[in-house]
Structure formats: structure tokens, C-alpha cells
Amino acid sequence: MIEVHDLRKEYVEAETPTLALRDVTFTIAKGEFVSIMGPSGSGKSTLLRLLTREQIPSSARRTASPNSPPMTQNPASPSPP
């Protein structure tokens, strides 16, 4: 199962913030198939990068599956001592 609650991603470039995702919440049950659809620039690729932990969210209350680390932690990064 994948649970995502209040997921938010904001990019800041030259002190100008751009909100890519705002307060995204959903659950995908084990064995469930889903598709992500939307117009260009709506945040589909950003959402997938956050789910695969290629990027870190700006904020999220509770995310990921029960057996994986939180999405706010990049698994490729070493753990702090």
C-alpha cells in the first residue's frame, strides 16, 4: 500500500517560488492499478519523482508504504550518525 497525505512540492528559483504540488492526498491499495493523467505542467512527473524518492517533498504529513522509509528521506543518502 502507498499512502500520501498533504504532499507539497515547491521549487524556488531566483527567490521566486513555484508550487508544483499542493496538499496531495491519496491511497493506493496493494494490487490496485492506477494511472496519472493531466495537462502538461500539472505535476505528474514531479509526483512520480517524489514517489520514487528522486526528489524530497517540501512537506508531507505521512507518506510511503508501511515497510519503506518516509518520502522525506532519500534512501540513497547515508543516514545521519
Helices and strands as residue ranges (DSSP letters): E 2-13, E 16-28, H 44-51, E 62-64
